[in-house]
Amino acid sequence: MIIAIILIQIPLLGNYFRVINTVIHESGHALISLFGGKVERISLFMNSEGATYGSQSTRIGSIFTSLAGYIFSSFMAFISFWLLRKNKLTILIDILLGFIFLNLIFWVRNPYGLFWLVSFAFLFLLLLIKGSRTIVNHVLLLIASILLVDSIKSAFEILLLSFIQPNSAGDASNLAQITAFIPTQIWGAFFFIQSLWFPFIGIKRGIFRIVSRER
């Protein structure tokens, strides 16, 4: 966890690894958009930010689509540690590869996004083919830690923006516009609270006590 916190602070390299959380976040938006709406494309950027371009046919669909990103990220961090705890390393790699290939085939078209997806797909395929169980375990633990740390970090950033620049607080601003009666600050607080709730449940269930197993 400490390595993940340090790693995401390193210029360029940190943003490169943070994009894994961005992919999960934007995929959450896209998958929910498919229920009653459509997804045009997803863009992944070098600064670790992302954007999903699409539309929803109903107001409730727009609400769920806007909610999906941060909740999906937090849930995926939880699932990653749970699978590691259960020693389901291959399943976790398959899930992450599934997200990567889904974006590569259907949604992402900008140059950096394509580069990131191809390079990370190569890393995971290399782990599947050549990696020892110890190496795979450590790499996946690092990825899971990045997902957890960045899901909390990005939610906290949205919370701050919802108070400092409420019109530029991403999904919180979108939800405030859609709901009208719920301000941006409430949505920002909701995103941050849910980002803490998943690790709280994980701690209670002991899923963060990962044991490295030799093959």
N, C-alpha and C positions, 0 to 999 in steps of 0.2 A: 504494500500500500504506500509506504514511504517512497519507494522508487517511482511509483506511478505519479505521485504528487510532484516529485522533483522533475521527472521526465517531461510532463506536460508544460513545465515552465521554460524549457529550453527553446530558444528561438528556432523556427522552422521545423526542427525535429519534433518538438512538442506538439505543434499544430498538426503535423503529419499523423501522429498517433491519435490525436483527439478526434480526427475525422471518423474514426470507427464509431464513436458515439453519435456523430452527426448523421452517419448512414442509418443507424438505428432510429434516430429521432425522425428524420425525413421519411423513412420507410413507414413509420407509424402513421404519419399524415397520409401518405399515399395509399396504404392498405385500407384505411378507414374511408378515404375518398372514393374508393371503388364501390362502396355501398351507397348507391343513389347518385353518384357523381362520376367524375373522370379525372385522370391525372395526365397532364400534358408532358411534363418533364421534371426532373430533379437536377439541381446544380450543386456541386460540391466545390468549395473554394479553398485556396491555399491558407487562408487565415483561420481555417477550421469551421467556418460558417457554412450554412447550406440553405437552400430554398426549394420548396415544392410548389410547382405551378399547376393548378387544377381548379375545379369548380364543383360545387355541390348544388343539388336541385332543391334542397329544403333547408330551412333555418336550423332545425335540430341536427341535420347532417353536418352543417358547417360548424356547429358547436362541438360535436364529437370529433370532427377532423382536427380542429384547433387544439382540443384537449389531448389528442393522441400522442403528439410528439414527445413531450416530457414524461408522460406516464409510461409510454413504450420504452423510453431509455431507462427509466428507473426499474421497470419490471425486467428488462433484459439483463441488467446488472445483477439483480436478484437471482434470476434463472441461471446465469453463468456460474455464480458461486454455488448454487444448489447442485448443478451438474458436476462441478469440480468436487464437491463434497461426496457425491455419489460415485465418483470416479468414472463418469461418462464423458471422457475426453473427446472421443470421436464424434459423439452426438453434438457436443458443443461446437466443434469445428464445422460439422455439417450444417448446423444452423447458421453460423456466421458466413460460411460460403454461400448458403442459400440466399441470404440478404445481399451479398455482393453480386452474385450472378443475376438475381432479380433486377437489381438496379442497372447492371451492365447491359442486360438484354432489352429491358423495357423503358427505362426512365432517364438515366444519366447520359448526357451527350457533350457536356463541356469538356475541354481538353484536360484540365487538372483532375476533374472527376473521373474521367476514363483512366488516366494514369494511376490515380490512387487505387481504384478498384482492381485493375490488372496487377499492380504490384502487391497488394494485400492478398489477392487470390493466389498469386504465386507463392507467397509466404505460407499460407495455410496448406496449400497442396504439397509444398516441400515438407511441412511438418507431418502430414499424413503419410507421405511416402518414405521419408528419410529419418524423421525425428525419433529419438528414443523416448520412452515414456517419461523419463525424468525431464528431458528438454521440453517436450510437449506440455507437461504439467506446469513447468515454470513459465513458459511463454503464455499459456492460457490464463494462468493466475495473474500475470501482468496485464493482459488484455482485460480481464474481468475487473481488476483494480482500476484501470483507466476508465472503464465504463462507469463504475461506481463513483469515482472521484469527480469525473467530468459531468455526470448527470446531476450531482449536487452543486458543483461549481456553476454550471450553466443556469440551473434553476435559481441560484442565489443572485446571479447577474441580472436575471429577468426581474427578480424581486426588487433589486436596487433601481433598475431602470423604470419600473412601474411607479416609483415615487419621484425619481429625479426627472425622467423624461417619459411620462405616461403615454404619449403618442408614438413613442419609438420602442415600445417594450414587446415587440414581436407578437407571439401568440396571445399574451395577456392583453395587448391592445386590440387584437382582432376579436377576442372574446368580449371585451368591453363594448366594442362597436356592435357586435351581434346581439348581445343581451340587453344593452342600453341601461338597464337598471342595476347592473353589477359593475362597479368601477374597476379600472385596471389594477389598482392596488390589491383588491381582493383576489383577483386571478393570479397576480404575482405571488401573493402569500400562499395560495393554494398549491401552485407548482412547487414552491420551496418545501412546504410541509410534506407533500407526497414524496418528494425526493428523499426526505429523512425517514419517512414511515417505512419504506421498503428495507433499508439497512437495519432499522430498529427491529423489524420482524425477523430479519436474517440473524441478528445477534441473539434474539430470544430463542430461535430454533437451532442455533449453533452452526449455521452453514458457513461461517467464516473460519472455522477451525479446519483448515485444509491440511491433509496429510499427504506428503509426497511419497509416491510408491514406485519402487524400482520394477522394471520389467524382468 
